[in-house]
């Protein structure tokens, strides 16, 4: 695997010299209908279709053929699909892996290099079925949400400075309910153009609130239900795990909106799927923002690449369920590392090519999510690129500091943290730790 990745990343190496491509052979014809369309259906068409977020549709040969060379370049450099986590370190099993395999990339490259043939129409797979309009992504797996909570819409002028819209909405429940999945989205398809990201803070009174490990690690000490940004899918919690909503609670929205040249009105919606009444999961999970810098302190001089880091101590044994880096235009890379109480370190994940336009959430498979003991230090390292090498950089000659605006910067990793008992951790460790004496990274 490491050798094949090097073939993609090395600049100036002839593709013909790469063993990955040489192994595909030159006698097997590659056509759109037989070889390429199935790949596009599996990995690309959810976004690349009329009415969705991508700039071009890739449903048919006629739509795809003009983009063949661009597709070749994007898949070789692994810019598309937007899966930017390093494949050589940390957790490697994910519930939502949208990346292309080496073989799929080789097939696409060979198709383009041999003329991008259409192929026999009889080989074309049946068209992929998509949710109608602005449908919930989780519907196909979970059905319609049990409740929908909506932020009051905001009308963004065609030209305006960034806006942070912070309405409040009551959660319509009259008894405690456990949540098994949540999904957030702009309330209109046009809203995806203006809403950069949105956070649903959970405001509710709880017994022993100050002792909650989830709240102590959260950004600003507030409870959070979900964060949405472009590319984010729904969160479905591992079996026997959930989040608890209490009567009288409410959502405090924090919606970052920017102007795009057209006047657009949109709110944000949160779909919630409950466990059946009376079914109480064993574990409670908390959405946590592990900081990649000392809070509120960030200094990025002009024409520099900077490194910052932050540390958070786990007050209970815990399972890390995912990583979703959050930075802005200068964001370059982020590493999530665990420093165990015995002094050993373990890289959990390294997002080596962060892309501001795709806030991808990397959700670990249930059997690969790492467990860590109480006292483990979660170490986040963030790199920002304020040079001309960063194509997203609006002005490398400007100093950049911490702030909410898109032209400011941040650095934190959104992680759903599931806290477990000491006995649960010891039971897990007895099965997994002796073999490698590390976290369960697969």
Phi and psi in degrees as a GROMACS rama.xvg file:
@    title "Ramachandran Plot"
@    xaxis  label "Phi"
@    yaxis  label "Psi"
@TYPE xy
-60.7033  -38.8588  UNK-2
-65.3864  -42.6679  UNK-3
-68.1454  -35.8287  UNK-4
-63.0219  -37.9071  UNK-5
-62.6038  -32.3609  UNK-6
-63.198  -34.2899  UNK-7
-76.6372  -38.2861  UNK-8
-85.0316  -24.0203  UNK-9
-71.4932  124.622  UNK-10
-80.6396  133.646  UNK-11
89.1818  -4.22528  UNK-12
-79.7893  134.027  UNK-13
-66.95  131.691  UNK-14
-62.0252  -30.3081  UNK-15
-63.2857  -23.4334  UNK-16
-84.2769  -7.40863  UNK-17
-82.0927  125.469  UNK-18
-57.1632  -30.5538  UNK-19
-59.1834  -44.9775  UNK-20
-80.4015  -33.4544  UNK-21
-63.5363  -31.1405  UNK-22
-72.5865  -14.7525  UNK-23
-74.8377  -18.2689  UNK-24
81.7479  157.33  UNK-25
-108.501  -3.4946  UNK-26
-98.2968  -7.32939  UNK-27
-95.8469  115.433  UNK-28
-68.9591  142.447  UNK-29
-116.647  125.897  UNK-30
-126.608  160.461  UNK-31
-64.8675  -49.7774  UNK-32
-64.9678  -37.5978  UNK-33
-90.5532  -37.1861  UNK-34
-111.721  -39.3415  UNK-35
-88.4497  -43.1878  UNK-36
-56.3169  -42.601  UNK-37
-61.4239  -35.4433  UNK-38
-67.0844  -44.8255  UNK-39
-63.348  -39.2586  UNK-40
-63.5355  -40.2474  UNK-41
-75.3154  -37.5189  UNK-42
-116.915  -17.9503  UNK-43
-124.482  -32.6295  UNK-44
-75.1115  -15.9175  UNK-45
-58.1407  -34.3806  UNK-46
-99.8437  -38.3483  UNK-47
-90.7465  77.384  UNK-48
-156.881  159.701  UNK-49
-59.2506  129.627  UNK-50
91.0537  -7.46258  UNK-51
-97.1416  -170.745  UNK-52
-79.4558  -21.9063  UNK-53
-76.6363  155.231  UNK-54
-78.6046  -10.2035  UNK-55
-144.266  154.871  UNK-56
-93.6604  140.693  UNK-57
-124.853  39.4903  UNK-58
-82.8262  -34.8094  UNK-59
-121.84  167.127  UNK-60
-62.8321  -42.6647  UNK-61
-62.3609  -35.9871  UNK-62
-75.6445  -32.2002  UNK-63
-84.6325  -38.0575  UNK-64
-53.4879  -41.9504  UNK-65
-64.2851  -17.2821  UNK-66
-103.423  10.4833  UNK-67
-55.7101  -49.5186  UNK-68
-66.1403  -38.0988  UNK-69
-66.484  -39.6143  UNK-70
-62.098  -43.5771  UNK-71
-56.4604  -46.4381  UNK-72
-67.2135  -40.4866  UNK-73
-68.3742  -37.3737  UNK-74
-78.2561  -33.3046  UNK-75
-63.0384  -41.7915  UNK-76
-85.4777  1.24401  UNK-77
57.2109  34.1476  UNK-78
-78.2325  -28.9774  UNK-79
-134.624  143.106  UNK-80
-60.2787  161.707  UNK-81
-75.261  80.0574  UNK-82
-131.702  94.2611  UNK-83
-108.776  19.8628  UNK-84
-86.2955  144.127  UNK-85
-68.8698  131.803  UNK-86
-90.5927  7.87219  UNK-87
-117.23  3.34949  UNK-88
-149.641  146.134  UNK-89
78.0879  -164.925  UNK-90
-59.5732  136.151  UNK-91
-127.288  8.55232  UNK-92
-117.339  124.225  UNK-93
-131.82  149.913  UNK-94
-74.3475  -27.4765  UNK-95
-122.487  33.0004  UNK-96
-63.0845  114.186  UNK-97
-106.121  8.16674  UNK-98
-73.0879  157.691  UNK-99
-85.9699  141.931  UNK-100
-74.5147  164.001  UNK-101
-57.616  -38.9874  UNK-102
-66.3485  -38.6853  UNK-103
-65.7896  -40.8364  UNK-104
-62.2826  -44.2467  UNK-105
-60.7014  -38.9334  UNK-106
-64.4105  -43.986  UNK-107
-64.1687  -44.7109  UNK-108
-61.552  -43.819  UNK-109
-65.1573  -38.1579  UNK-110
-59.1113  -47.1746  UNK-111
-66.7862  -44.9107  UNK-112
-67.8202  -20.5731  UNK-113
-102.772  14.7369  UNK-114
108.745  0.0527284  UNK-115
54.1742  56.6768  UNK-116
-67.6302  147.716  UNK-117
-74.6946  -47.1444  UNK-118
91.4924  -178.546  UNK-119
-78.0288  123.63  UNK-120
-54.9191  -26.6682  UNK-121
-67.3944  -20.1344  UNK-122
-83.0474  -9.43121  UNK-123
-67.4705  127.332  UNK-124
-68.536  158.038  UNK-125
-57.0357  145.747  UNK-126
-57.8067  143.285  UNK-127
-72.9611  140.254  UNK-128
-93.4338  130.655  UNK-129
-115.973  153.902  UNK-130
-59.8359  146.876  UNK-131
-76.2099  132.275  UNK-132
56.2348  -139.676  UNK-133
-87.8151  60.4413  UNK-134
-81.1493  154.011  UNK-135
-68.1568  133.595  UNK-136
-66.09  -31.8574  UNK-137
-80.1205  -4.30254  UNK-138
-58.7231  -40.0537  UNK-139
-64.6881  -25.1255  UNK-140
-102.268  -32.9185  UNK-141
-119.521  -7.1598  UNK-142
78.6209  -173.309  UNK-143
-68.9619  148.153  UNK-144
-62.349  153.176  UNK-145
-73.1352  -38.6771  UNK-146
-138.869  155.371  UNK-147
-126.552  125.016  UNK-148
-110.026  131.798  UNK-149
-125.781  138.197  UNK-150
-82.9409  140.118  UNK-151
-53.7771  131.895  UNK-152
-62.4211  155.01  UNK-153
-128.461  137.789  UNK-154
-97.9584  114.88  UNK-155
-95.7519  122.755  UNK-156
-61.8363  164.361  UNK-157
-62.3153  -35.3473  UNK-158
-133.875  119.181  UNK-159
-168.833  156.681  UNK-160
-71.0192  164.977  UNK-161
-58.5641  147.532  UNK-162
-125.112  140.628  UNK-163
-114.04  106.985  UNK-164
-94.0733  122.729  UNK-165
-129.725  63.0215  UNK-166
-77.7336  173.258  UNK-167
-126.075  142.442  UNK-168
-136.771  134.947  UNK-169
-74.622  146.679  UNK-170
-90.6737  119.306  UNK-171
-80.7372  71.4522  UNK-172
-134.541  151.159  UNK-173
-120.741  12.2152  UNK-174
-154.173  157.356  UNK-175
-58.806  137.211  UNK-176
-136.111  139.23  UNK-177
-95.3423  135.589  UNK-178
-100.216  132.857  UNK-179
-105.214  -18.2257  UNK-180
-160.515  149.992  UNK-181
-139.383  150.307  UNK-182
-144.55  136.643  UNK-183
-119.996  148.214  UNK-184
-159.998  155.043  UNK-185
-60.8458  146.429  UNK-186
-72.9323  -15.1613  UNK-187
-130.834  155.524  UNK-188
-64.1256  -36.4618  UNK-189
-64.9348  -26.3386  UNK-190
-61.9945  -23.6714  UNK-191
-64.934  -19.1357  UNK-192
-78.3201  -29.0595  UNK-193
-108.137  -20.4649  UNK-194
-92.3505  111.016  UNK-195
-74.0861  -49.6992  UNK-196
-160.209  165.365  UNK-197
-146.139  142.089  UNK-198
-120.127  133.245  UNK-199
-103.868  99.3714  UNK-200
-80.0797  139.594  UNK-201
-100.817  113.474  UNK-202
-105.105  109.344  UNK-203
-155.505  148.171  UNK-204
-84.6061  130.454  UNK-205
-132.472  147.599  UNK-206
-61.4375  141.158  UNK-207
55.5708  37.9697  UNK-208
-57.7649  -38.0065  UNK-209
-68.9216  -17.5249  UNK-210
-94.973  2.44329  UNK-211
-71.6325  120.683  UNK-212
-64.7868  -29.4084  UNK-213
-67.1906  -42.7636  UNK-214
-71.1514  -34.0779  UNK-215
-65.2377  -30.0546  UNK-216
-93.0145  -10.9575  UNK-217
-72.9268  158.177  UNK-218
-61.5446  118.194  UNK-219
71.9145  7.50488  UNK-220
78.0406  8.85449  UNK-221
-96.3331  149.125  UNK-222
-74.9948  146.105  UNK-223
-130.879  139.458  UNK-224
-97.4613  -44.1955  UNK-225
-164.707  155.965  UNK-226
-123.703  139.304  UNK-227
-123.481  140.697  UNK-228
-149.694  168.406  UNK-229
-54.7014  128.91  UNK-230
95.8747  -10.282  UNK-231
-75.475  136.482  UNK-232
-102.64  -170.268  UNK-233
-80.6523  160.342  UNK-234
-104.99  117.671  UNK-235
-117.065  121.721  UNK-236
-78.7002  152.978  UNK-237
-58.5385  159.197  UNK-238
-53.227  140.326  UNK-239
66.2155  25.3972  UNK-240
-135.116  143.993  UNK-241
-166.312  -173.027  UNK-242
-119.566  147.02  UNK-243
-105.099  126.867  UNK-244
-109.315  135.806  UNK-245
-113.625  150.64  UNK-246
-56.8792  143.892  UNK-247
85.6761  -3.75869  UNK-248
-77.612  163.92  UNK-249
-146.933  163.021  UNK-250
-101.508  124.549  UNK-251
-99.8981  111.974  UNK-252
-83.5037  148.489  UNK-253
-136.426  97.3554  UNK-254
-111.236  119.192  UNK-255
-92.7787  118.22  UNK-256
-122.526  137.893  UNK-257
-130.955  155.328  UNK-258
-80.0287  146.059  UNK-259
-130.499  12.6343  UNK-260
97.2281  -6.82912  UNK-261
-131.378  144.605  UNK-262
-75.3796  123.435  UNK-263
-135.179  136.718  UNK-264
-111.887  128.259  UNK-265
-161.127  150.068  UNK-266
-111.202  -161.592  UNK-267
-131.771  141.066  UNK-268
-119.989  145.038  UNK-269
-121.95  115.112  UNK-270
-90.7494  135.992  UNK-271
-126.113  128.581  UNK-272
-110.47  124.214  UNK-273
-95.2715  155.577  UNK-274
-68.1033  154.924  UNK-275
-56.8996  148.162  UNK-276
-57.0728  134.383  UNK-277
90.3347  -12.5445  UNK-278
-94.4157  113.891  UNK-279
-113.518  115.488  UNK-280
-65.8738  156.519  UNK-281
-72.6776  -36.656  UNK-282
-112.695  148.56  UNK-283
-114.582  135.114  UNK-284
-114.429  149.211  UNK-285
-127.92  130.634  UNK-286
-75.2548  122.31  UNK-287
-126.728  138.949  UNK-288
-103.004  96.9223  UNK-289
-77.8804  121.706  UNK-290
-76.0154  141.912  UNK-291
-104.274  22.7426  UNK-292
-167.285  159.775  UNK-293
-59.7547  131.28  UNK-294
-51.1699  124.706  UNK-295
73.6998  3.48228  UNK-296
-115.67  113.5  UNK-297
-150.75  130.06  UNK-298
-133.847  105.658  UNK-299
-117.948  98.0295  UNK-300
-65.3789  162.712  UNK-301
-60.4257  145.186  UNK-302
54.9892  43.9892  UNK-303
-138.239  158.227  UNK-304
-109.117  124.874  UNK-305
-115.351  156.672  UNK-306
-125.564  130.685  UNK-307
-131.97  161.111  UNK-308
-149.463  155.052  UNK-309
-138.892  157.762  UNK-310
-133.579  136.331  UNK-311
-136.094  133.666  UNK-312
-95.2473  130.483  UNK-313
-76.2312  124.266  UNK-314
-88.0166  -6.67118  UNK-315
-144.185  161.298  UNK-316
-57.611  145.913  UNK-317
-152.994  158.004  UNK-318
-110.436  131.038  UNK-319
-93.7683  123.384  UNK-320
-94.9153  -18.396  UNK-321
-171.075  174.158  UNK-322
-140.532  134.702  UNK-323
-135.185  97.3112  UNK-324
-63.6629  143.526  UNK-325
-130.013  112.48  UNK-326
-140.087  -176.752  UNK-327
-114.183  -145.467  UNK-328
-63.9541  -28.7834  UNK-329
-90.475  -1.15449  UNK-330
-58.1477  133.351  UNK-331
-118.888  -49.0908  UNK-332
-160.867  159.621  UNK-333
-148.19  138.459  UNK-334
-120.389  137.089  UNK-335
-112.065  119.245  UNK-336
-128.954  148.058  UNK-337
-111.584  130.381  UNK-338
-106.612  107.416  UNK-339
-76.0831  159.867  UNK-340
-57.141  -25.945  UNK-341
-84.1338  3.74714  UNK-342
94.4076  -11.2972  UNK-343
-73.7035  154.286  UNK-344
-121.633  152.41  UNK-345
-145.378  119.895  UNK-346
-71.3253  122.474  UNK-347
-84.1456  -49.7982  UNK-348
-154.679  151.3  UNK-349
-135.383  108.32  UNK-350
-89.0089  98.2774  UNK-351
-82.7328  -19.3697  UNK-352
-133.218  66.696  UNK-353
-59.3455  138.861  UNK-354
-129.699  116.257  UNK-355
-55.4816  -30.7877  UNK-356
-77.4029  -11.1741  UNK-357
-134.89  97.6747  UNK-358
-84.3662  66.6634  UNK-359
-67.3645  137.552  UNK-360
-103.987  118.577  UNK-361
-97.4756  105.11  UNK-362
-98.803  117.654  UNK-363
-69.834  142.67  UNK-364
-62.2591  150.587  UNK-365
-55.9632  -38.1127  UNK-366
-85.8538  0.733889  UNK-367
-115.324  -14.6492  UNK-368
-60.66  128.976  UNK-369
-76.9996  141.69  UNK-370
-104.326  141.612  UNK-371
-136.884  147  UNK-372
-77.9108  164.551  UNK-373
-55.1928  140.322  UNK-374
91.5223  -7.24167  UNK-375
-63.9871  138.54  UNK-376
-98.2978  121.941  UNK-377
-87.1231  116.019  UNK-378
-109.638  119.179  UNK-379
-112.402  126.971  UNK-380
-115.029  130.414  UNK-381
-124.732  136.959  UNK-382
-115.48  136.891  UNK-383
-121.962  138.135  UNK-384
-112.755  103.702  UNK-385
-106.631  47.7906  UNK-386
-124.374  176.532  UNK-387
-70.3638  -15.2582  UNK-388
-68.4771  -19.801  UNK-389
-88.2506  109.072  UNK-390
-66.789  -21.8433  UNK-391
-85.6206  -6.29788  UNK-392
-71.9761  118.672  UNK-393
-73.3868  -26.3888  UNK-394
-164.839  98.2569  UNK-395
-68.4446  -10.8503  UNK-396
-88.6199  0.504653  UNK-397
-97.7133  139.468  UNK-398
-71.5693  143.841  UNK-399
-127.259  134.4  UNK-400
-125.3  -174.457  UNK-401
-73.7464  138.322  UNK-402
176.53  170.508  UNK-403
-83.2472  -24.384  UNK-404
-65.3598  154.37  UNK-405
-59.1628  -33.3969  UNK-406
-81.7516  -8.82051  UNK-407
-86.7407  -172.074  UNK-408
-134.88  159.599  UNK-409
-140.683  176.667  UNK-410
-167.909  95.5526  UNK-411
-147.745  157.675  UNK-412
-109.591  118.49  UNK-413
-76.2844  123.741  UNK-414
-138.407  129.803  UNK-415
-80.3531  116.879  UNK-416
-106.964  122.032  UNK-417
-105.3  115.215  UNK-418
-87.5063  135.153  UNK-419
-123.392  167.929  UNK-420
-78.4675  164.882  UNK-421
-62.7178  -38.6998  UNK-422
-64.6813  -40.4567  UNK-423
-62.6593  -42.7752  UNK-424
-64.857  -42.0441  UNK-425
-63.086  -37.6021  UNK-426
-65.1353  -43.4541  UNK-427
-63.8656  -45.0521  UNK-428
-62.8396  -34.8735  UNK-429
-62.9926  -27.7941  UNK-430
-91.8246  -28.1644  UNK-431
-116.293  -33.4878  UNK-432
-72.5611  -36.8122  UNK-433
-59.8708  -31.5972  UNK-434
-68.2442  -38.4495  UNK-435
-130.609  -12.7962  UNK-436
55.7589  36.2386  UNK-437
-140.118  179.533  UNK-438
-65.9465  163.881  UNK-439
-80.0377  69.8548  UNK-440
-95.493  131.447  UNK-441
